[in-house]
Amino acid sequence: MALSGVEIFKLLPKTNCKKCGFPTCLAFAMKLAQRQASLDQCPDVSEEAKKILGEASAPPVRAITLGTGDRAVKMGEEIVLFRHEKKFFNPTVLAVEIKDTEDEATQDTKIADVLGSEIVRVGQNLRIDAICIRNEGDKGGFVALAKKVSEKAPQVPVIVSTEDPEAAKEAMAVFAGKGALLHGATEANLEAMASVAKEAKAALGLKAKGPEALAALTEKAKAQGVEDLVLDPMAEGPRQLIEYNTIIRRAAIKKNFKPLGYPTINFVGQEDKLYEALLAGLGIC
């Protein structure tokens, strides 16, 4: 049951120190109650209060970290539907997809492009944030690609995309301790993929057609003991991409619907690169 602002206020230090960014502890408590602030913004809150508050103060979209070190990127943790309402805390993560069926020269070129992608614009460092390795061939080729990416781009966050639990297990072992995301869990392979994710201490990307199917799948994933999830609604075309992303985000932020309270991932690769850029633009929020 959600706590009111006054109930949350009683658990805060009541020092009005402003370290959280709000003028008073009461103002901070009200924002916590509205899911428009995170409890970790208060450095002085007690461990007991953290336990009591629990989900009452958690952002409506769970925070997921991809990668480690200086290049690590954070997804989720948003508290508003539109940028003008407050701000988006974590920019959309951009990744380049590399397939195990592509020739080695193409794979090497894509890796080099990611490593050399950084530019400075209006005081901001912009770059491709991650590499997604896609399994379309045999397990051996996929694991070989994983090793190549790990060797040539050791600091770049990685998304391991496969529906084969055995291939997933071997590829995730290559990125042990590097905060890789395992993508490709479906209704059919969930138990095995959840086991791989737990062993690797990794977030798990779920695939299902549309928000309703994803909501059901997240509940099953949580029952398997996986808490860090990323949602792939398998959108086809611009209309579905906007529709599915909006429904998921609105359900999480406006309705506090926990089964959809996770970051989303969209795959927009197309032969027509202009169309690909259009889809990518629609997916950035």
Stockholm file with secondary structure:
# STOCKHOLM 1.0

chainA/1-285         MALSGVEIFKLLPKTNCKKCGFPTCLAFAMKLAQRQASLDQCPDVSEEAKKILGEASAPPVRAITLGTGDRAVKMGEEIVLFRHEKKFFNPTVLAVEIKDTEDEATQDTKIADVLGSEIVRVGQNLRIDAICIRNEGDKGGFVALAKKVSEKAPQVPVIVSTEDPEAAKEAMAVFAGKGALLHGATEANLEAMASVAKEAKAALGLKAKGPEALAALTEKAKAQGVEDLVLDPMAEGPRQLIEYNTIIRRAAIKKNFKPLGYPTINFVGQEDKLYEALLAGLGIC
#=GR chainA/1-285 SS CCCCHHHHHTTSCCCCCCTTSSSSHHHHHHHHHTTCSCGGGCTTCCHHHHHHHGGGGSCSSCCEEESCGGGCEEECCCCCSSGGGSCCSSCCCCEEEEETTSCHHHHHHHHHHHHTCCEEETTEEECCCEEEEECCSCHHHHHHHHHHHHHHCTTSCEEEECSCHHHHHHHHHHTTTTTCEEEEECTTTHHHHHHHHHHHTCCEEEECSSHHHHHHHHHHHHHTTCCCEEEECCCCHHHHHHHHHHHHHHHHHTSCCGGGCSCBCCCCCCSSHHHHHHHHHHHCC
#=GC SS_cons         CCCCHHHHHTTSCCCCCCTTSSSSHHHHHHHHHTTCSCGGGCTTCCHHHHHHHGGGGSCSSCCEEESCGGGCEEECCCCCSSGGGSCCSSCCCCEEEEETTSCHHHHHHHHHHHHTCCEEETTEEECCCEEEEECCSCHHHHHHHHHHHHHHCTTSCEEEECSCHHHHHHHHHHTTTTTCEEEEECTTTHHHHHHHHHHHTCCEEEECSSHHHHHHHHHHHHHTTCCCEEEECCCCHHHHHHHHHHHHHHHHHTSCCGGGCSCBCCCCCCSSHHHHHHHHHHHCC
//
